[in-house]
Amino acid sequence: MAYQQKELSGSLFKNKKREKDTHPNMTGTALINGVEYWVSGWTKDGSKGKWISLAFKPKEEKPVRGSSNVGGGSIEDDIPFAPERDRY
């Protein structure tokens, strides 16, 4: 049987692709309120000892309006053709 993520749970694994200090030490997934998230974790060292900082990003994040053109065409390609009206 395939693994199924349980509600309000997640998993982190060592990031084998880490190249810079800014990249997370761990990556994984979580399921919160029926929404799947990518989880990134950074190990930190503070005055109270070591701890992990987490960041969550929705797996299917909606594109931000006005962001770069992902489709490759122009914005006019997305607008249905409407002939110009007579100007009298």
C-alpha positions in Angstrom: 0.0 0.0 0.0 1.3 3.5 -0.9 2.0 6.0 1.8 -0.8 8.5 2.4 -0.1 11.8 4.1 -2.3 12.2 7.2 -4.0 15.5 8.1 -1.9 17.9 10.2 1.3 15.9 9.7 4.5 16.2 7.7 7.9 14.7 7.0 11.3 16.2 6.5 14.4 14.6 4.9 18.0 15.7 4.5 18.4 18.0 1.5 20.9 16.3 -0.7 20.8 19.2 -3.2 22.0 21.8 -0.7 24.7 24.0 -2.3 24.6 27.2 -0.3 24.1 28.2 3.3 20.8 29.8 2.3 19.4 26.5 1.0 17.4 24.5 3.5 19.1 21.7 5.4 15.8 19.6 5.1 12.9 19.5 2.8 9.6 17.6 2.8 5.8 17.9 2.7 2.9 18.5 5.0 -0.9 18.3 4.8 -2.8 21.1 6.7 -6.5 21.6 6.3 -6.6 19.5 3.2 -3.9 21.6 1.5 -0.5 20.1 0.6 2.6 22.2 1.4 6.3 22.0 0.6 8.2 22.3 3.9 11.8 23.6 4.2 13.8 23.5 7.3 17.0 25.2 8.4 19.0 24.2 11.5 19.9 27.2 13.6 22.1 27.7 16.7 20.9 30.2 19.2 21.4 31.2 22.8 19.1 28.3 23.9 20.8 25.7 21.7 20.0 24.3 18.3 16.6 24.6 16.8 14.9 24.3 13.4 13.3 27.1 11.4 10.5 26.0 9.1 8.9 27.6 6.0 5.7 26.3 4.3 4.7 26.9 0.6 1.5 25.6 -1.0 2.3 22.9 -3.6 -0.2 24.4 -6.1 0.3 28.1 -5.5 -1.8 30.2 -7.7 0.2 32.6 -10.0 0.4 36.2 -8.8 -1.5 38.6 -11.1 1.0 40.6 -13.1 3.8 38.1 -12.7 6.1 36.9 -15.5 4.4 35.4 -18.5 4.7 31.6 -17.9 2.9 30.6 -21.1 5.4 32.3 -23.4 2.8 34.2 -25.5 1.8 37.8 -25.1 -1.0 39.0 -22.9 -3.0 39.7 -26.0 -3.1 36.0 -26.7 -5.3 35.6 -23.5 -7.8 38.3 -24.5 -10.6 37.3 -26.9 -10.8 39.3 -30.1 -13.2 42.2 -30.1 -13.4 44.4 -33.2 -13.1 48.1 -32.6 -16.3 50.0 -32.5 -17.0 52.9 -34.9 -16.1 56.2 -33.4 -18.7 58.7 -34.6 
